[in-house]
Amino acid sequence: MIVALLVTSCMSQGAECKTYTKDSFTSGMSVTMATVGGLVSALVIAELAITEPGKTPAARVLDNNPSEQAKSILQTTTIAYLLVWTLFGLLAFIVGFLQHPGVLQPLTDLGQSWLGLAVAAAYAYLGINQ
């Protein structure tokens, strides 16, 4: 994802930037970015869909009487996971879809699909059915 952002930024400058080219972002990177992005998004949506609004996602993995340390670790890990997913999704959407659409198509595609997945995650968490 970082390489995709760097390549897109460089390519959008035109001939001035010689650091990154379209070939700097390989087909393997493209497939990996799409696959990992899809898997992470699926996990986020699935977890939010089964979490009650206002509750910490994944809290059900703890036993009936979890320690404060276990709760804290779970909450920190969950928040970090969701923040990283949101940050990279927003970057893909803003840079790849809004600012430089089509410059690096895999980033544009990821940004566009992330927006839909973010809406689906919100619907899932809030329990909105229609």
C-alpha positions in Angstrom: 0.0 0.0 0.0 2.8 2.4 0.9 4.6 1.6 -2.4 1.3 2.2 -4.3 0.9 5.6 -2.6 4.5 6.5 -3.4 4.2 5.4 -7.0 0.9 7.3 -7.5 2.4 10.5 -5.9 5.5 10.3 -8.1 3.6 9.5 -11.3 1.2 12.4 -10.8 4.1 14.8 -10.8 4.9 13.9 -14.4 8.4 13.8 -15.8 9.8 15.6 -12.7 9.8 12.5 -10.6 12.2 9.7 -11.5 12.2 7.8 -8.2 9.1 5.6 -8.9 7.6 4.5 -12.2 4.6 2.4 -12.9 6.9 -0.6 -13.1 7.9 0.0 -9.4 4.5 -1.4 -8.5 4.5 -5.0 -9.7 1.6 -7.3 -10.5 2.4 -9.3 -7.4 2.1 -6.2 -5.3 -1.3 -5.5 -7.0 -2.6 -9.0 -6.3 -1.3 -8.9 -2.7 -2.8 -5.5 -2.0 -6.2 -6.5 -3.4 -6.2 -9.9 -1.6 -5.1 -8.6 1.8 -7.3 -5.6 1.5 -10.3 -7.8 0.8 -9.5 -10.3 3.6 -9.0 -7.5 6.2 -12.2 -5.8 5.1 -14.1 -9.0 5.3 -12.9 -9.6 8.8 -13.8 -6.0 9.9 -17.3 -6.3 8.4 -17.9 -9.8 9.8 -16.7 -8.8 13.3 -18.7 -5.6 13.3 -21.8 -7.4 12.1 -21.9 -9.7 15.2 -20.9 -7.0 17.7 -23.6 -5.0 19.6 -23.4 -1.3 18.9 -21.3 0.4 21.6 -19.5 -2.9 22.6 -15.9 -3.7 21.9 -15.6 -5.9 18.8 -14.2 -9.4 19.5 -15.1 -9.1 23.2 -16.9 -12.5 23.0 -13.5 -14.2 22.7 -12.8 -13.5 26.4 -14.2 -15.8 29.1 -17.1 -14.8 31.4 -14.9 -13.0 33.9 -12.0 -11.4 32.0 -9.3 -9.6 33.8 -8.9 -5.8 33.3 -5.6 -6.5 31.5 -7.2 -8.9 29.1 -10.0 -6.3 28.4 -7.4 -3.6 27.9 -5.3 -5.7 25.5 -8.3 -6.7 23.5 -9.6 -3.1 23.2 -6.2 -1.7 22.3 -5.6 -4.4 19.6 -9.1 -4.0 18.2 -8.9 -0.2 18.0 -5.4 -0.4 16.4 -6.7 -2.9 13.8 -9.7 -0.7 12.9 -7.6 2.5 12.9 -5.0 1.0 10.5 -7.8 -0.4 8.2 -9.5 3.0 8.2 -6.3 5.0 7.7 -5.1 3.0 4.8 -8.6 2.8 3.3 -9.0 6.5 3.5 -5.5 7.1 2.0 -6.4 4.7 -0.9 -9.7 6.5 -1.4 -8.4 10.1 -1.2 -5.1 9.6 -3.1 -6.1 6.8 -5.5 -9.7 7.6 -6.2 -10.3 11.3 -5.5 -6.9 13.0 -6.2 -5.3 10.8 -8.8 -7.9 8.4 -10.3 -6.5 6.0 -12.8 -2.8 6.9 -12.3 -2.3 3.6 -10.6 -5.4 1.6 -11.3 -5.0 -1.0 -8.4 -4.9 1.9 -5.9 -7.9 3.6 -7.5 -9.8 0.3 -7.4 -8.9 -0.3 -3.8 -10.0 3.2 -2.8 -13.3 2.9 -4.5 -14.1 -0.5 -3.1 -12.9 0.5 0.4 -15.5 3.2 0.5 -18.3 0.7 -0.2 -16.8 -1.7 2.4 -16.6 1.1 5.0 -20.3 1.9 4.4 -21.1 -1.9 4.7 -19.0 -2.0 8.0 -21.0 0.9 9.4 -24.3 -0.7 8.4 -23.2 -4.0 9.9 -22.1 -2.4 13.2 -25.2 -0.3 13.6 -27.5 -3.1 12.6 -29.1 -1.3 9.7 -30.9 -3.7 7.5 -32.3 -1.5 4.7 
